[in-house]
Amino acid sequence: MSETIVTLLYPKSEKFDMNYYLTSHMPMAEKHFKSHGLTKYQVIQADPASGYATVCLLYFKDAKGADEGFKSAGDVLADVPNYTDSKLVSVGGKVVGGN
């Protein structure tokens, strides 16, 4: 098994409530995804020149857990309009190298 990282990219928009995201959404997401192998997450305020407002990195023990977690994340995904109106972009993959 190989660690899997899911990167969530939030394009810049008129609405992104960072306080809500950090204090309400991410605790809900962490609670849900922990049972699917989430080991940690990081939230990054993106450089405005990048075209993105926020980046979230979700670290999972393996791809199976990440896949199962997102398949059953209806409540978590339904919460997205409470903090942003942008269309989320996600990219996932297993770690194959590093230091």
C-alpha positions in Angstrom: 0.0 0.0 0.0 1.1 3.5 -0.8 0.1 6.8 0.8 -2.4 8.7 -1.4 -2.8 12.4 -1.5 -5.9 14.1 -2.7 -5.5 17.8 -3.7 -8.6 20.0 -3.6 -8.2 23.3 -5.5 -10.8 26.1 -5.0 -10.7 28.7 -7.8 -10.9 32.3 -6.8 -14.5 33.5 -6.5 -16.6 36.2 -4.8 -17.4 33.8 -1.9 -14.9 31.8 0.1 -15.5 31.9 3.9 -12.2 30.7 5.3 -13.4 30.9 8.9 -16.3 28.6 8.2 -14.1 26.3 6.2 -11.5 26.0 9.0 -13.9 25.9 12.0 -16.9 23.9 10.6 -16.3 22.2 7.2 -12.8 20.8 7.9 -13.7 19.3 11.3 -16.7 17.6 9.6 -14.5 16.4 6.8 -11.8 15.1 9.2 -14.4 13.2 11.2 -15.8 11.5 8.1 -12.5 10.7 6.3 -10.6 9.5 9.4 -12.6 6.3 9.3 -11.4 5.9 5.7 -7.7 6.2 6.5 -7.2 10.0 6.6 -3.9 10.6 8.4 -3.7 14.4 8.2 -4.8 17.4 6.2 -3.3 20.8 5.3 -5.1 24.0 4.2 -3.1 26.5 2.1 -4.1 30.0 1.3 -3.1 30.2 -2.3 -1.1 32.9 -4.0 -3.8 35.1 -5.7 -1.8 35.1 -8.9 -2.4 31.3 -9.2 -6.1 31.7 -9.9 -7.0 29.7 -6.8 -8.2 30.9 -3.4 -7.4 27.8 -1.3 -5.8 24.5 -1.6 -6.5 21.5 0.7 -4.2 18.5 0.8 -5.8 15.3 2.3 -3.4 12.5 3.2 -4.7 8.9 3.2 -3.1 5.6 4.1 -4.0 4.3 0.7 -6.1 4.9 -2.5 -8.8 2.5 -1.5 -9.6 4.5 1.6 -9.6 7.7 -0.3 -12.0 6.3 -2.9 -14.3 4.8 -0.4 -14.3 8.0 1.7 -15.3 10.2 -1.3 -18.0 7.7 -2.4 -19.7 8.1 1.0 -19.0 11.8 1.5 -22.4 13.1 0.6 -22.9 15.2 3.7 -19.4 16.7 3.5 -19.9 17.6 -0.2 -23.3 19.0 0.5 -21.7 21.5 2.9 -19.5 23.1 0.1 -22.1 25.8 -0.8 -21.9 27.0 2.8 -18.4 28.4 2.3 -17.9 28.9 -1.4 -19.6 29.2 -4.8 -16.6 28.1 -6.8 -16.4 24.8 -8.6 -14.0 22.5 -6.8 -11.2 20.8 -8.8 -9.7 17.6 -7.3 -6.6 15.6 -8.2 -5.6 12.5 -6.4 -2.7 10.0 -6.6 -0.4 7.7 -4.8 3.0 8.9 -3.5 5.8 7.3 -5.6 8.8 9.3 -4.4 10.1 11.9 -2.0 12.6 12.5 0.8 
